[in-house]
Amino acid sequence: MPYAAITYQVKPGHEDEIAEIFSGFQRVDTPLLRDSENEQVGRLLGTAVFIKDDIMVRVIHYEGDFSAIGRHMASQRGVHLLEKKLAPYLRETRDTSTQAGFGEYFRNAAMRCVSQLSVDTHPADA
């Protein structure tokens, strides 16, 4: 089951304010990811957010189609509320108010994965 990471460049010195914003995050209405025909194409398994100085990273654990995550998140009210509250702390402004704008940000902010290891890929003990 893969992981993805999304970066945010934030203004340093606001870690506590940003942590407070995420403490009240409204979770997505469903972890199921669907395509335009309403067929299930994946599932969100979990997320975590980390911050240090001017870098914040959201780690996403998921199954299925990664591109479906951006579409799903763009349709979530809680995500848009969080984005609005987070805006004053971002180093660069971005328009995530539309599905297209959110999708563009999501694609551009995705980090390159260089390694993913799990118990499933661990060689069996001899």
PyMOL commands that set and color helices and strands:
alter all, ss='L'
color gray80, all
select helices_A, chain A and resi 15-23+66-74+77-89+99-109+119-121
alter helices_A, ss='H'
color red, helices_A
select strands_A, chain A and resi 3-9+32-34+40-52+55-64
alter strands_A, ss='S'
color yellow, strands_A
deselect
rebuild
show_as cartoon
